[in-house]
Structure formats: structure tokens, C-alpha cells
Amino acid sequence: MKNAILKDHFLRPRGMGAAPDATHRAVAKSEVCNDIVRMTARIEDGILAEVRTEVYGCGYAIAGASLFNERARGMSADEAARLDPAGIAGGEGAIPGHHEHCVGLAHRAYLKIHADYREGK
């Protein structure tokens, strides 16, 4: 893993596990490699107060989930939905093309949470 940001998050993942007081849950599975991200989140007054993930997959999926958890926590629910996985990992070219889907898996799980939140579920 050449990307220093992703390597740091792989070696020292943040926000792993399940949030005990979650208001929302989602699962995202890669159709390419079968990696799975389970996400739990607590949204309070429109703010993503807590977000945690359980990852069953490669180092890029772990790093992407950790990075998403760290960056999204404390944002508004809508701001977190607009995060760009490649952008938070260092911009275009920061993720090897064949691992982009792995890094973005946590964001896909969050988009399901965000949709439920917007629908009032």
C-alpha cells in the first residue's frame, strides 16, 4: 500500500466495531471481491455523532472505512453523504484503480444510512 494516508488507516484503524447506541445500520457488499462493510451510526439533530464499521475484507476496505469514520464523524448527515472517497484519500490517483471499490465501500454503506435518515426511518 503506497498511499501514506491509507497505510496509516490500515495499520491503525479508527472507529471499528459497532456503535452500541446506533440509530441506523447498513451493510454494503462489493460485487467485485465480496468484501463486506457493516456500518452503525448515530445521527442526532442532523449531525453524524457516531459512526463505526466492521469490515470483512482487504486492507483497502479497512483503510477506507477507517478514513471515512474519522472524517465523517461530527459532520452533518448531508455533508458526510457528499464525501468523496478518493478525495479524502488524497485525490485523484491516490487509490490504485482496482481497489477504488474497496476504499469506497464504507461510503456506499453510509449512503444507505443517509437515505434511511432522509426518509425518517
Secondary structure, 3 states (H helix, E strand, C coil): CCCHHHHHHHHCCCCECCCCCCCEEEEEECCCCCCEEEEEEEEECCEEEEEEEEEECCHHHHHHHHHHHHHHCCCEHHHHHCCCHHHHCCCCCCCCHHHHHHHCHHHHHHHHHHHHHHCCC
